[in-house]
């Protein structure tokens, strides 16, 4: 059980004292972690004030979240369109539609990816357990090799003298 937040006495009790994370068990830590590739998009969304739809459009057309800053300087360079409008125009030009069909936030996308990985992990675990069970099962339970009736005896070929007659 994690320690509750307490007030730090060194700062007159005004700042909360953060609990030491070394004493947290693996069960107390959050299960859901966002991959670094998606975290870059979350940071870019906050930094450039983009909506979930704009982030999804930018991801679909292959933009790099680290490079969005050079497109988001329309105040310094007035001939440039604001970043959301620029993303919309590129999306319309490359994919031929105004908006994505279903808009998912990055966090929702990360949850979907995690859920998909968990189901794959579970299926892999079940496959391995079934394989172990098949290998360790008694031989009486395992199907035996199919038995076929013996081949009929081959007829002898007549010798050369018998063939001629």
N, C-alpha and C positions, 0 to 999 in steps of 0.2 A: 504494500500500500504506500503510495507516495506521501511524502511529508507535506503538510499544509503550508501555504505561504504565511510567513510571519514577518513582522516589521523588523528591519535591521536596526539594532541599537546603536551602531556606529554613526548613523546619519540622523540621530535624534528620533528614530522611529518613523521617518517620513517615507523612506523607500522600502518597498517590499523585499524581503530576503528570498532569493531564488534558491530552491532546494538543490542539493548536490545530485547531479544526474548519475553519479557513479553508483548510487545505492538503489537505483531503479532496477527492477527486474525486467526481463524481456516482455513479460505480460503487461506491464504498466506502460510501456512505450507504445506510441501510436503504430498501428499496423499499416496504415495507408501512407505510403511515401510516394511523392511525385518524382518521376524520372527527371534527370537534369535537362534532357531535351525539351520536355514540356515546361519545366520550371523557367527556362529562358523565355518562353512565350508568355508566361504569367508576369514575369518582370517587365517584358516589353509592353504588355497590355497596361500595366500600371504606369510605366514611365511615359508612354505616349498617349495615354487616355483613350484607349481603343475599346470598342465594345466586343462582346464575345463573337458576334457575327464578323466583325472586321478581322479579328484574329484568325477565325476559321478560314475566311477568304484568303488571307495572306498565306496561311499554311498550305492551302490547296493549290495556290499558284506557285508555290515553291520559294517564297521570300525567306530571307534569313533574319531572325529576330535581332541579331546583333547589328545588322546593317540598317535597321529602320531609322536610326537617328539622322542619317544623311538625307533621307527623304522627308523628314519632319522638320524642315527649317524654312517653312514658307513665310515666316515673319522677316527673316534676314534676306531671303531671295523671293521677292513678291511674284515672280513669274511661275513659281511652283505652286501646285495645288496642295491644300491641306492633306495630311497623310490619309485620313479615312476616305476622302474623295479619290485620292490617287489609287488606293487599294481597290475601291469599287470600280474605277475605270479599267484597271488592269484585269480584274476578275471578269468584267463584262467582255473585254476584248479577247481574253484567252479562252474562257469557257462558254461565252455566249448567253449567260443568264445574269440577272441582277443580284440575286442572293442565293446562298446555299439552301437546299431543300429543308434540312433539319439542322438547326444551330445547336451545337453542344459547347458548353464551356470547357476549358482545359481541365478543370477539376473533374467534371463528369467524364470526360474522355479518359483521364487517368484511372478513374474508378472502373470504367468498362474494361480497360486493358488489364487491370489487376484482377477483375472477376474472370476474364478469359484465361489469364495465366493460372488462376486457382483451379478452374475446371480442368485445364490441360494437366496440371500437376496431379490432381485427384485421379484422372483417367490413367495417367502413367503409373501411379502408385497401385491402382487396382489391377492393371495389366501385369505388373511385376509380382504382385501377391498371387495372382492366378497362375503365373508361370512357376513360382516357387511351389505352390500347392500341387501342381501337376508333376513336378520333378520329385517331390517327396512323397507322393501318394503310393500306397502299396500296389504291387504288381497285379494283384487280383482285381483291383478296381480299374486299372488301365486297360484299354482295349488291346486285345492281342492282334497279331498280324493276321490278315485274312488267309484262310486256307482254301486252296483251289484243288479240284480233283486232279489226279495225276494225268499226265499226258498219255494218250493212247500209244501203244508200242508202234514203232515205225516198221513198215513192211520192208523186208530185205529186197534189194534190187536183184533182178535175175543176172546171173553171170553172162559173159559174152556169148557162150555157146547156146544158152537157153534163149537169149534174145533173138538170135538169128532164126530160130525155128518157128 
